[in-house]
């Protein structure tokens, strides 16, 4: 019976160490997921803010009456001075495909709007209003995909997201 006490002690120690390691592993996984989610949230917000800024600046440019050469220069300056390309590349590294697909659509729609504004199109033009509508639908879709990825739901009855 001299061996029973050490065996019980070792068994208890093994159970204690195992449960501590398991708890640490679960805590590490939870903290890592929270960090990843926070990183995605910040990247999503930065991209959407840059996208909104580009849209607003393009809208202001289209509101002015500029000759086509000046409109082209102004529209391209708005786009190149933004941070959209680097932010989009960052999202390509961290966002799931369904989010990235809708982000690309929104990016392409604002780029199409840039090309239209670069021709000297004014805000009163039917083409401009159609492009704006397409852009707004694409950004709403991107926001919905981002919110779904982050586990953030829309209020009941809003925006078409469930």
Buried (B, 14 or more C-beta within 10 A) or exposed (E): EEEEEEEEEEEEEEEEEEEEEEEEEEEEEEEEEEEEEEEBBEBBEBBBEBBEBBBEBBBEBBEEEBEEEEBBBBBBEBBEEBBBEEBBEBBEEEBEEEBBEBBBBBBEBBBBBBBBBBEBBBBEBEEBEEBBEBBEEBBBBBBBBBBBBBEEEBEEEEEEBE
